Amino acid sequence: MSAFQQIINPLSAFGNVYSGADYFGLQMVKFWFNNRLHQVLVGTENCEKLRETYNGSAEDFERDCVTRIGTASYEDQSAPAGEVVAFLNQWRQASHRDRVARLTSQPERYGFLTEEDLEPAPPVLVPAFYVQGSGWVKAQDIEGARLMAGL
């Protein structure tokens, strides 16, 4: 059983995950958790591609885009509960471990790869909400999110 399956099998009792494409620094992730469908927006570093075409000031870009990197929020800009983000962090880490295991275990298909050859593990996400004029406010620190997810 792969690392991914070892994590997902117990999690699958209360959640499934669908990860969508990353557009303009946001990735939509849809999953069931505790009998509720969650559609969470994950802030990614791809927002840096927008810097030159952003219509606002440099300060506005920092406030609205850069501070969103590494955060999870709902479409209405509210913060998901900590346990929702913990599930998402567990899934992201398990998915990464599974991908690394698959790529490194098949040298005939992918060549001889080590973990250092592959992309690093995804960063731990924190729940965040938006405050008009202030920007994204993180509802939890990274260490707290890591502990809650058991990482």
Phi and psi in radians as a Rosetta constraint file:
Dihedral C 1 N 2 CA 2 C 2 CIRCULARHARMONIC -1.268 0.35
Dihedral N 2 CA 2 C 2 N 3 CIRCULARHARMONIC 2.863 0.35
Dihedral C 2 N 3 CA 3 C 3 CIRCULARHARMONIC -1.020 0.35
Dihedral N 3 CA 3 C 3 N 4 CIRCULARHARMONIC -0.687 0.35
Dihedral C 3 N 4 CA 4 C 4 CIRCULARHARMONIC -1.058 0.35
Dihedral N 4 CA 4 C 4 N 5 CIRCULARHARMONIC -0.815 0.35
Dihedral C 4 N 5 CA 5 C 5 CIRCULARHARMONIC -1.162 0.35
Dihedral N 5 CA 5 C 5 N 6 CIRCULARHARMONIC -0.618 0.35
Dihedral C 5 N 6 CA 6 C 6 CIRCULARHARMONIC -1.095 0.35
Dihedral N 6 CA 6 C 6 N 7 CIRCULARHARMONIC -0.619 0.35
Dihedral C 6 N 7 CA 7 C 7 CIRCULARHARMONIC -1.422 0.35
Dihedral N 7 CA 7 C 7 N 8 CIRCULARHARMONIC -0.800 0.35
Dihedral C 7 N 8 CA 8 C 8 CIRCULARHARMONIC -1.236 0.35
Dihedral N 8 CA 8 C 8 N 9 CIRCULARHARMONIC -0.612 0.35
Dihedral C 8 N 9 CA 9 C 9 CIRCULARHARMONIC -0.956 0.35
Dihedral N 9 CA 9 C 9 N 10 CIRCULARHARMONIC -0.904 0.35
Dihedral C 9 N 10 CA 10 C 10 CIRCULARHARMONIC -1.165 0.35
Dihedral N 10 CA 10 C 10 N 11 CIRCULARHARMONIC -0.599 0.35
Dihedral C 10 N 11 CA 11 C 11 CIRCULARHARMONIC -1.231 0.35
Dihedral N 11 CA 11 C 11 N 12 CIRCULARHARMONIC -0.520 0.35
Dihedral C 11 N 12 CA 12 C 12 CIRCULARHARMONIC -1.142 0.35
Dihedral N 12 CA 12 C 12 N 13 CIRCULARHARMONIC -0.233 0.35
Dihedral C 12 N 13 CA 13 C 13 CIRCULARHARMONIC -1.145 0.35
Dihedral N 13 CA 13 C 13 N 14 CIRCULARHARMONIC -0.412 0.35
Dihedral C 13 N 14 CA 14 C 14 CIRCULARHARMONIC -2.362 0.35
Dihedral N 14 CA 14 C 14 N 15 CIRCULARHARMONIC 0.245 0.35
Dihedral C 14 N 15 CA 15 C 15 CIRCULARHARMONIC -2.930 0.35
Dihedral N 15 CA 15 C 15 N 16 CIRCULARHARMONIC 2.606 0.35
Dihedral C 15 N 16 CA 16 C 16 CIRCULARHARMONIC -2.300 0.35
Dihedral N 16 CA 16 C 16 N 17 CIRCULARHARMONIC 2.637 0.35
Dihedral C 16 N 17 CA 17 C 17 CIRCULARHARMONIC -2.233 0.35
Dihedral N 17 CA 17 C 17 N 18 CIRCULARHARMONIC 2.394 0.35
Dihedral C 17 N 18 CA 18 C 18 CIRCULARHARMONIC -2.201 0.35
Dihedral N 18 CA 18 C 18 N 19 CIRCULARHARMONIC 2.129 0.35
Dihedral C 18 N 19 CA 19 C 19 CIRCULARHARMONIC -1.862 0.35
Dihedral N 19 CA 19 C 19 N 20 CIRCULARHARMONIC 2.134 0.35
Dihedral C 19 N 20 CA 20 C 20 CIRCULARHARMONIC -1.569 0.35
Dihedral N 20 CA 20 C 20 N 21 CIRCULARHARMONIC -3.033 0.35
Dihedral C 20 N 21 CA 21 C 21 CIRCULARHARMONIC -1.266 0.35
Dihedral N 21 CA 21 C 21 N 22 CIRCULARHARMONIC 2.826 0.35
Dihedral C 21 N 22 CA 22 C 22 CIRCULARHARMONIC -1.803 0.35
Dihedral N 22 CA 22 C 22 N 23 CIRCULARHARMONIC 1.993 0.35
Dihedral C 22 N 23 CA 23 C 23 CIRCULARHARMONIC -2.180 0.35
Dihedral N 23 CA 23 C 23 N 24 CIRCULARHARMONIC 2.281 0.35
Dihedral C 23 N 24 CA 24 C 24 CIRCULARHARMONIC 0.914 0.35
Dihedral N 24 CA 24 C 24 N 25 CIRCULARHARMONIC 0.662 0.35
Dihedral C 24 N 25 CA 25 C 25 CIRCULARHARMONIC 1.424 0.35
Dihedral N 25 CA 25 C 25 N 26 CIRCULARHARMONIC 0.186 0.35
Dihedral C 25 N 26 CA 26 C 26 CIRCULARHARMONIC -2.258 0.35
Dihedral N 26 CA 26 C 26 N 27 CIRCULARHARMONIC 2.376 0.35
Dihedral C 26 N 27 CA 27 C 27 CIRCULARHARMONIC -2.078 0.35
Dihedral N 27 CA 27 C 27 N 28 CIRCULARHARMONIC 2.188 0.35
Dihedral C 27 N 28 CA 28 C 28 CIRCULARHARMONIC -1.507 0.35
Dihedral N 28 CA 28 C 28 N 29 CIRCULARHARMONIC 2.192 0.35
Dihedral C 28 N 29 CA 29 C 29 CIRCULARHARMONIC -2.108 0.35
Dihedral N 29 CA 29 C 29 N 30 CIRCULARHARMONIC 2.158 0.35
Dihedral C 29 N 30 CA 30 C 30 CIRCULARHARMONIC -1.944 0.35
Dihedral N 30 CA 30 C 30 N 31 CIRCULARHARMONIC 2.318 0.35
Dihedral C 30 N 31 CA 31 C 31 CIRCULARHARMONIC -2.773 0.35
Dihedral N 31 CA 31 C 31 N 32 CIRCULARHARMONIC 2.699 0.35
Dihedral C 31 N 32 CA 32 C 32 CIRCULARHARMONIC -1.634 0.35
Dihedral N 32 CA 32 C 32 N 33 CIRCULARHARMONIC 2.310 0.35
Dihedral C 32 N 33 CA 33 C 33 CIRCULARHARMONIC -2.580 0.35
Dihedral N 33 CA 33 C 33 N 34 CIRCULARHARMONIC 2.218 0.35
Dihedral C 33 N 34 CA 34 C 34 CIRCULARHARMONIC 0.901 0.35
Dihedral N 34 CA 34 C 34 N 35 CIRCULARHARMONIC 0.839 0.35
Dihedral C 34 N 35 CA 35 C 35 CIRCULARHARMONIC 1.078 0.35
Dihedral N 35 CA 35 C 35 N 36 CIRCULARHARMONIC 0.492 0.35
Dihedral C 35 N 36 CA 36 C 36 CIRCULARHARMONIC -2.419 0.35
Dihedral N 36 CA 36 C 36 N 37 CIRCULARHARMONIC 2.392 0.35
Dihedral C 36 N 37 CA 37 C 37 CIRCULARHARMONIC -1.391 0.35
Dihedral N 37 CA 37 C 37 N 38 CIRCULARHARMONIC 2.193 0.35
Dihedral C 37 N 38 CA 38 C 38 CIRCULARHARMONIC -1.953 0.35
Dihedral N 38 CA 38 C 38 N 39 CIRCULARHARMONIC 2.368 0.35
Dihedral C 38 N 39 CA 39 C 39 CIRCULARHARMONIC -2.116 0.35
Dihedral N 39 CA 39 C 39 N 40 CIRCULARHARMONIC 1.747 0.35
Dihedral C 39 N 40 CA 40 C 40 CIRCULARHARMONIC -1.853 0.35
Dihedral N 40 CA 40 C 40 N 41 CIRCULARHARMONIC 2.380 0.35
Dihedral C 40 N 41 CA 41 C 41 CIRCULARHARMONIC -1.682 0.35
Dihedral N 41 CA 41 C 41 N 42 CIRCULARHARMONIC 2.201 0.35
Dihedral C 41 N 42 CA 42 C 42 CIRCULARHARMONIC -1.838 0.35
Dihedral N 42 CA 42 C 42 N 43 CIRCULARHARMONIC 2.172 0.35
Dihedral C 42 N 43 CA 43 C 43 CIRCULARHARMONIC -1.377 0.35
Dihedral N 43 CA 43 C 43 N 44 CIRCULARHARMONIC 2.176 0.35
Dihedral C 43 N 44 CA 44 C 44 CIRCULARHARMONIC -2.080 0.35
Dihedral N 44 CA 44 C 44 N 45 CIRCULARHARMONIC 2.949 0.35
Dihedral C 44 N 45 CA 45 C 45 CIRCULARHARMONIC -1.243 0.35
Dihedral N 45 CA 45 C 45 N 46 CIRCULARHARMONIC -0.135 0.35
Dihedral C 45 N 46 CA 46 C 46 CIRCULARHARMONIC -1.124 0.35
Dihedral N 46 CA 46 C 46 N 47 CIRCULARHARMONIC -0.229 0.35
Dihedral C 46 N 47 CA 47 C 47 CIRCULARHARMONIC -1.117 0.35
Dihedral N 47 CA 47 C 47 N 48 CIRCULARHARMONIC -0.393 0.35
Dihedral C 47 N 48 CA 48 C 48 CIRCULARHARMONIC -1.047 0.35
Dihedral N 48 CA 48 C 48 N 49 CIRCULARHARMONIC -0.452 0.35
Dihedral C 48 N 49 CA 49 C 49 CIRCULARHARMONIC -1.140 0.35
Dihedral N 49 CA 49 C 49 N 50 CIRCULARHARMONIC -0.355 0.35
Dihedral C 49 N 50 CA 50 C 50 CIRCULARHARMONIC -1.529 0.35
Dihedral N 50 CA 50 C 50 N 51 CIRCULARHARMONIC -0.167 0.35
Dihedral C 50 N 51 CA 51 C 51 CIRCULARHARMONIC -0.936 0.35
Dihedral N 51 CA 51 C 51 N 52 CIRCULARHARMONIC -0.784 0.35
Dihedral C 51 N 52 CA 52 C 52 CIRCULARHARMONIC -1.284 0.35
Dihedral N 52 CA 52 C 52 N 53 CIRCULARHARMONIC -0.409 0.35
Dihedral C 52 N 53 CA 53 C 53 CIRCULARHARMONIC -1.828 0.35
Dihedral N 53 CA 53 C 53 N 54 CIRCULARHARMONIC 0.028 0.35
Dihedral C 53 N 54 CA 54 C 54 CIRCULARHARMONIC -1.176 0.35
Dihedral N 54 CA 54 C 54 N 55 CIRCULARHARMONIC 2.324 0.35
Dihedral C 54 N 55 CA 55 C 55 CIRCULARHARMONIC -1.382 0.35
Dihedral N 55 CA 55 C 55 N 56 CIRCULARHARMONIC -0.372 0.35
Dihedral C 55 N 56 CA 56 C 56 CIRCULARHARMONIC -1.495 0.35
Dihedral N 56 CA 56 C 56 N 57 CIRCULARHARMONIC -3.019 0.35
Dihedral C 56 N 57 CA 57 C 57 CIRCULARHARMONIC -1.355 0.35
Dihedral N 57 CA 57 C 57 N 58 CIRCULARHARMONIC 2.954 0.35
Dihedral C 57 N 58 CA 58 C 58 CIRCULARHARMONIC -1.068 0.35
Dihedral N 58 CA 58 C 58 N 59 CIRCULARHARMONIC -0.644 0.35
Dihedral C 58 N 59 CA 59 C 59 CIRCULARHARMONIC -1.154 0.35
Dihedral N 59 CA 59 C 59 N 60 CIRCULARHARMONIC -0.699 0.35
Dihedral C 59 N 60 CA 60 C 60 CIRCULARHARMONIC -1.100 0.35
Dihedral N 60 CA 60 C 60 N 61 CIRCULARHARMONIC -0.703 0.35
Dihedral C 60 N 61 CA 61 C 61 CIRCULARHARMONIC -1.098 0.35
Dihedral N 61 CA 61 C 61 N 62 CIRCULARHARMONIC -0.792 0.35
Dihedral C 61 N 62 CA 62 C 62 CIRCULARHARMONIC -1.040 0.35
Dihedral N 62 CA 62 C 62 N 63 CIRCULARHARMONIC -0.789 0.35
Dihedral C 62 N 63 CA 63 C 63 CIRCULARHARMONIC -1.165 0.35
Dihedral N 63 CA 63 C 63 N 64 CIRCULARHARMONIC -0.780 0.35
Dihedral C 63 N 64 CA 64 C 64 CIRCULARHARMONIC -1.589 0.35
Dihedral N 64 CA 64 C 64 N 65 CIRCULARHARMONIC -0.495 0.35
Dihedral C 64 N 65 CA 65 C 65 CIRCULARHARMONIC -1.945 0.35
Dihedral N 65 CA 65 C 65 N 66 CIRCULARHARMONIC -0.966 0.35
Dihedral C 65 N 66 CA 66 C 66 CIRCULARHARMONIC -1.138 0.35
Dihedral N 66 CA 66 C 66 N 67 CIRCULARHARMONIC -0.713 0.35
Dihedral C 66 N 67 CA 67 C 67 CIRCULARHARMONIC -1.204 0.35
Dihedral N 67 CA 67 C 67 N 68 CIRCULARHARMONIC -0.193 0.35
Dihedral C 67 N 68 CA 68 C 68 CIRCULARHARMONIC -1.481 0.35
Dihedral N 68 CA 68 C 68 N 69 CIRCULARHARMONIC -0.261 0.35
Dihedral C 68 N 69 CA 69 C 69 CIRCULARHARMONIC -1.057 0.35
Dihedral N 69 CA 69 C 69 N 70 CIRCULARHARMONIC 2.287 0.35
Dihedral C 69 N 70 CA 70 C 70 CIRCULARHARMONIC 1.408 0.35
Dihedral N 70 CA 70 C 70 N 71 CIRCULARHARMONIC 0.295 0.35
Dihedral C 70 N 71 CA 71 C 71 CIRCULARHARMONIC -2.020 0.35
Dihedral N 71 CA 71 C 71 N 72 CIRCULARHARMONIC 2.830 0.35
Dihedral C 71 N 72 CA 72 C 72 CIRCULARHARMONIC -2.231 0.35
Dihedral N 72 CA 72 C 72 N 73 CIRCULARHARMONIC 2.293 0.35
Dihedral C 72 N 73 CA 73 C 73 CIRCULARHARMONIC -2.579 0.35
Dihedral N 73 CA 73 C 73 N 74 CIRCULARHARMONIC 2.876 0.35
Dihedral C 73 N 74 CA 74 C 74 CIRCULARHARMONIC -1.509 0.35
Dihedral N 74 CA 74 C 74 N 75 CIRCULARHARMONIC 2.930 0.35
Dihedral C 74 N 75 CA 75 C 75 CIRCULARHARMONIC -1.067 0.35
Dihedral N 75 CA 75 C 75 N 76 CIRCULARHARMONIC -0.491 0.35
Dihedral C 75 N 76 CA 76 C 76 CIRCULARHARMONIC -1.446 0.35
Dihedral N 76 CA 76 C 76 N 77 CIRCULARHARMONIC 0.184 0.35
Dihedral C 76 N 77 CA 77 C 77 CIRCULARHARMONIC 1.242 0.35
Dihedral N 77 CA 77 C 77 N 78 CIRCULARHARMONIC 0.342 0.35
Dihedral C 77 N 78 CA 78 C 78 CIRCULARHARMONIC -1.648 0.35
Dihedral N 78 CA 78 C 78 N 79 CIRCULARHARMONIC 2.860 0.35
Dihedral C 78 N 79 CA 79 C 79 CIRCULARHARMONIC -1.602 0.35
Dihedral N 79 CA 79 C 79 N 80 CIRCULARHARMONIC 2.341 0.35
Dihedral C 79 N 80 CA 80 C 80 CIRCULARHARMONIC -1.194 0.35
Dihedral N 80 CA 80 C 80 N 81 CIRCULARHARMONIC 2.781 0.35
Dihedral C 80 N 81 CA 81 C 81 CIRCULARHARMONIC -1.120 0.35
Dihedral N 81 CA 81 C 81 N 82 CIRCULARHARMONIC 2.701 0.35
Dihedral C 81 N 82 CA 82 C 82 CIRCULARHARMONIC -0.991 0.35
Dihedral N 82 CA 82 C 82 N 83 CIRCULARHARMONIC -0.688 0.35
Dihedral C 82 N 83 CA 83 C 83 CIRCULARHARMONIC -1.213 0.35
Dihedral N 83 CA 83 C 83 N 84 CIRCULARHARMONIC -0.482 0.35
Dihedral C 83 N 84 CA 84 C 84 CIRCULARHARMONIC -1.169 0.35
Dihedral N 84 CA 84 C 84 N 85 CIRCULARHARMONIC -0.806 0.35
Dihedral C 84 N 85 CA 85 C 85 CIRCULARHARMONIC -1.203 0.35
Dihedral N 85 CA 85 C 85 N 86 CIRCULARHARMONIC -0.581 0.35
Dihedral C 85 N 86 CA 86 C 86 CIRCULARHARMONIC -1.079 0.35
Dihedral N 86 CA 86 C 86 N 87 CIRCULARHARMONIC -0.774 0.35
Dihedral C 86 N 87 CA 87 C 87 CIRCULARHARMONIC -1.049 0.35
Dihedral N 87 CA 87 C 87 N 88 CIRCULARHARMONIC -0.786 0.35
Dihedral C 87 N 88 CA 88 C 88 CIRCULARHARMONIC -1.084 0.35
Dihedral N 88 CA 88 C 88 N 89 CIRCULARHARMONIC -0.737 0.35
Dihedral C 88 N 89 CA 89 C 89 CIRCULARHARMONIC -1.112 0.35
Dihedral N 89 CA 89 C 89 N 90 CIRCULARHARMONIC -0.723 0.35
Dihedral C 89 N 90 CA 90 C 90 CIRCULARHARMONIC -1.062 0.35
Dihedral N 90 CA 90 C 90 N 91 CIRCULARHARMONIC -0.793 0.35
Dihedral C 90 N 91 CA 91 C 91 CIRCULARHARMONIC -1.100 0.35
Dihedral N 91 CA 91 C 91 N 92 CIRCULARHARMONIC -0.775 0.35
Dihedral C 91 N 92 CA 92 C 92 CIRCULARHARMONIC -1.080 0.35
Dihedral N 92 CA 92 C 92 N 93 CIRCULARHARMONIC -0.749 0.35
Dihedral C 92 N 93 CA 93 C 93 CIRCULARHARMONIC -1.194 0.35
Dihedral N 93 CA 93 C 93 N 94 CIRCULARHARMONIC -0.751 0.35
Dihedral C 93 N 94 CA 94 C 94 CIRCULARHARMONIC -1.124 0.35
Dihedral N 94 CA 94 C 94 N 95 CIRCULARHARMONIC -0.715 0.35
Dihedral C 94 N 95 CA 95 C 95 CIRCULARHARMONIC -1.088 0.35
Dihedral N 95 CA 95 C 95 N 96 CIRCULARHARMONIC -0.720 0.35
Dihedral C 95 N 96 CA 96 C 96 CIRCULARHARMONIC -1.126 0.35
Dihedral N 96 CA 96 C 96 N 97 CIRCULARHARMONIC -0.808 0.35
Dihedral C 96 N 97 CA 97 C 97 CIRCULARHARMONIC -1.053 0.35
Dihedral N 97 CA 97 C 97 N 98 CIRCULARHARMONIC -0.700 0.35
Dihedral C 97 N 98 CA 98 C 98 CIRCULARHARMONIC -1.125 0.35
Dihedral N 98 CA 98 C 98 N 99 CIRCULARHARMONIC -0.757 0.35
Dihedral C 98 N 99 CA 99 C 99 CIRCULARHARMONIC -1.089 0.35
Dihedral N 99 CA 99 C 99 N 100 CIRCULARHARMONIC -0.777 0.35
Dihedral C 99 N 100 CA 100 C 100 CIRCULARHARMONIC -1.072 0.35
Dihedral N 100 CA 100 C 100 N 101 CIRCULARHARMONIC -0.782 0.35
Dihedral C 100 N 101 CA 101 C 101 CIRCULARHARMONIC -1.079 0.35
Dihedral N 101 CA 101 C 101 N 102 CIRCULARHARMONIC -0.758 0.35
Dihedral C 101 N 102 CA 102 C 102 CIRCULARHARMONIC -1.109 0.35
Dihedral N 102 CA 102 C 102 N 103 CIRCULARHARMONIC -0.773 0.35
Dihedral C 102 N 103 CA 103 C 103 CIRCULARHARMONIC -1.228 0.35
Dihedral N 103 CA 103 C 103 N 104 CIRCULARHARMONIC -0.661 0.35
Dihedral C 103 N 104 CA 104 C 104 CIRCULARHARMONIC -1.419 0.35
Dihedral N 104 CA 104 C 104 N 105 CIRCULARHARMONIC -0.304 0.35
Dihedral C 104 N 105 CA 105 C 105 CIRCULARHARMONIC -1.574 0.35
Dihedral N 105 CA 105 C 105 N 106 CIRCULARHARMONIC -0.050 0.35
Dihedral C 105 N 106 CA 106 C 106 CIRCULARHARMONIC -2.218 0.35
Dihedral N 106 CA 106 C 106 N 107 CIRCULARHARMONIC 1.194 0.35
Dihedral C 106 N 107 CA 107 C 107 CIRCULARHARMONIC -1.124 0.35
Dihedral N 107 CA 107 C 107 N 108 CIRCULARHARMONIC -0.456 0.35
Dihedral C 107 N 108 CA 108 C 108 CIRCULARHARMONIC -1.180 0.35
Dihedral N 108 CA 108 C 108 N 109 CIRCULARHARMONIC -0.432 0.35
Dihedral C 108 N 109 CA 109 C 109 CIRCULARHARMONIC -1.695 0.35
Dihedral N 109 CA 109 C 109 N 110 CIRCULARHARMONIC -0.752 0.35
Dihedral C 109 N 110 CA 110 C 110 CIRCULARHARMONIC -1.948 0.35
Dihedral N 110 CA 110 C 110 N 111 CIRCULARHARMONIC -0.041 0.35
Dihedral C 110 N 111 CA 111 C 111 CIRCULARHARMONIC 1.505 0.35
Dihedral N 111 CA 111 C 111 N 112 CIRCULARHARMONIC 3.079 0.35
Dihedral C 111 N 112 CA 112 C 112 CIRCULARHARMONIC -1.458 0.35
Dihedral N 112 CA 112 C 112 N 113 CIRCULARHARMONIC 1.836 0.35
Dihedral C 112 N 113 CA 113 C 113 CIRCULARHARMONIC -2.000 0.35
Dihedral N 113 CA 113 C 113 N 114 CIRCULARHARMONIC 2.595 0.35
Dihedral C 113 N 114 CA 114 C 114 CIRCULARHARMONIC -2.055 0.35
Dihedral N 114 CA 114 C 114 N 115 CIRCULARHARMONIC 2.984 0.35
Dihedral C 114 N 115 CA 115 C 115 CIRCULARHARMONIC -1.038 0.35
Dihedral N 115 CA 115 C 115 N 116 CIRCULARHARMONIC -0.559 0.35
Dihedral C 115 N 116 CA 116 C 116 CIRCULARHARMONIC -1.179 0.35
Dihedral N 116 CA 116 C 116 N 117 CIRCULARHARMONIC -0.438 0.35
Dihedral C 116 N 117 CA 117 C 117 CIRCULARHARMONIC -1.310 0.35
Dihedral N 117 CA 117 C 117 N 118 CIRCULARHARMONIC -0.339 0.35
Dihedral C 117 N 118 CA 118 C 118 CIRCULARHARMONIC -1.761 0.35
Dihedral N 118 CA 118 C 118 N 119 CIRCULARHARMONIC 2.917 0.35
Dihedral C 118 N 119 CA 119 C 119 CIRCULARHARMONIC -1.090 0.35
Dihedral N 119 CA 119 C 119 N 120 CIRCULARHARMONIC 2.594 0.35
Dihedral C 119 N 120 CA 120 C 120 CIRCULARHARMONIC -1.200 0.35
Dihedral N 120 CA 120 C 120 N 121 CIRCULARHARMONIC 2.879 0.35
Dihedral C 120 N 121 CA 121 C 121 CIRCULARHARMONIC -1.032 0.35
Dihedral N 121 CA 121 C 121 N 122 CIRCULARHARMONIC 2.583 0.35
Dihedral C 121 N 122 CA 122 C 122 CIRCULARHARMONIC -1.134 0.35
Dihedral N 122 CA 122 C 122 N 123 CIRCULARHARMONIC 2.593 0.35
Dihedral C 122 N 123 CA 123 C 123 CIRCULARHARMONIC -1.193 0.35
Dihedral N 123 CA 123 C 123 N 124 CIRCULARHARMONIC 2.689 0.35
Dihedral C 123 N 124 CA 124 C 124 CIRCULARHARMONIC -1.230 0.35
Dihedral N 124 CA 124 C 124 N 125 CIRCULARHARMONIC 2.297 0.35
Dihedral C 124 N 125 CA 125 C 125 CIRCULARHARMONIC -1.565 0.35
Dihedral N 125 CA 125 C 125 N 126 CIRCULARHARMONIC 2.666 0.35
Dihedral C 125 N 126 CA 126 C 126 CIRCULARHARMONIC -2.178 0.35
Dihedral N 126 CA 126 C 126 N 127 CIRCULARHARMONIC 2.545 0.35
Dihedral C 126 N 127 CA 127 C 127 CIRCULARHARMONIC -1.187 0.35
Dihedral N 127 CA 127 C 127 N 128 CIRCULARHARMONIC 2.499 0.35
Dihedral C 127 N 128 CA 128 C 128 CIRCULARHARMONIC -2.556 0.35
Dihedral N 128 CA 128 C 128 N 129 CIRCULARHARMONIC 2.708 0.35
Dihedral C 128 N 129 CA 129 C 129 CIRCULARHARMONIC -2.327 0.35
Dihedral N 129 CA 129 C 129 N 130 CIRCULARHARMONIC 2.791 0.35
Dihedral C 129 N 130 CA 130 C 130 CIRCULARHARMONIC -1.792 0.35
Dihedral N 130 CA 130 C 130 N 131 CIRCULARHARMONIC 2.354 0.35
Dihedral C 130 N 131 CA 131 C 131 CIRCULARHARMONIC -2.043 0.35
Dihedral N 131 CA 131 C 131 N 132 CIRCULARHARMONIC 2.096 0.35
Dihedral C 131 N 132 CA 132 C 132 CIRCULARHARMONIC -0.947 0.35
Dihedral N 132 CA 132 C 132 N 133 CIRCULARHARMONIC 2.222 0.35
Dihedral C 132 N 133 CA 133 C 133 CIRCULARHARMONIC 1.535 0.35
Dihedral N 133 CA 133 C 133 N 134 CIRCULARHARMONIC -0.371 0.35
Dihedral C 133 N 134 CA 134 C 134 CIRCULARHARMONIC -1.861 0.35
Dihedral N 134 CA 134 C 134 N 135 CIRCULARHARMONIC -0.582 0.35
Dihedral C 134 N 135 CA 135 C 135 CIRCULARHARMONIC 1.817 0.35
Dihedral N 135 CA 135 C 135 N 136 CIRCULARHARMONIC -2.725 0.35
Dihedral C 135 N 136 CA 136 C 136 CIRCULARHARMONIC -1.421 0.35
Dihedral N 136 CA 136 C 136 N 137 CIRCULARHARMONIC 2.243 0.35
Dihedral C 136 N 137 CA 137 C 137 CIRCULARHARMONIC -1.954 0.35
Dihedral N 137 CA 137 C 137 N 138 CIRCULARHARMONIC 2.134 0.35
Dihedral C 137 N 138 CA 138 C 138 CIRCULARHARMONIC -1.402 0.35
Dihedral N 138 CA 138 C 138 N 139 CIRCULARHARMONIC 2.183 0.35
Dihedral C 138 N 139 CA 139 C 139 CIRCULARHARMONIC -1.459 0.35
Dihedral N 139 CA 139 C 139 N 140 CIRCULARHARMONIC -0.085 0.35
Dihedral C 139 N 140 CA 140 C 140 CIRCULARHARMONIC -2.720 0.35
Dihedral N 140 CA 140 C 140 N 141 CIRCULARHARMONIC 2.611 0.35
Dihedral C 140 N 141 CA 141 C 141 CIRCULARHARMONIC -1.500 0.35
Dihedral N 141 CA 141 C 141 N 142 CIRCULARHARMONIC 2.898 0.35
Dihedral C 141 N 142 CA 142 C 142 CIRCULARHARMONIC -1.093 0.35
Dihedral N 142 CA 142 C 142 N 143 CIRCULARHARMONIC -0.727 0.35
Dihedral C 142 N 143 CA 143 C 143 CIRCULARHARMONIC -1.122 0.35
Dihedral N 143 CA 143 C 143 N 144 CIRCULARHARMONIC -0.698 0.35
Dihedral C 143 N 144 CA 144 C 144 CIRCULARHARMONIC -1.105 0.35
Dihedral N 144 CA 144 C 144 N 145 CIRCULARHARMONIC -0.713 0.35
Dihedral C 144 N 145 CA 145 C 145 CIRCULARHARMONIC -1.152 0.35
Dihedral N 145 CA 145 C 145 N 146 CIRCULARHARMONIC -0.693 0.35
Dihedral C 145 N 146 CA 146 C 146 CIRCULARHARMONIC -1.112 0.35
Dihedral N 146 CA 146 C 146 N 147 CIRCULARHARMONIC -0.792 0.35
Dihedral C 146 N 147 CA 147 C 147 CIRCULARHARMONIC -1.127 0.35
Dihedral N 147 CA 147 C 147 N 148 CIRCULARHARMONIC -0.740 0.35
Dihedral C 147 N 148 CA 148 C 148 CIRCULARHARMONIC -1.095 0.35
Dihedral N 148 CA 148 C 148 N 149 CIRCULARHARMONIC -0.595 0.35
Dihedral C 148 N 149 CA 149 C 149 CIRCULARHARMONIC -1.457 0.35
Dihedral N 149 CA 149 C 149 N 150 CIRCULARHARMONIC -0.154 0.35
Dihedral C 149 N 150 CA 150 C 150 CIRCULARHARMONIC 1.273 0.35
Dihedral N 150 CA 150 C 150 N 151 CIRCULARHARMONIC 0.558 0.35
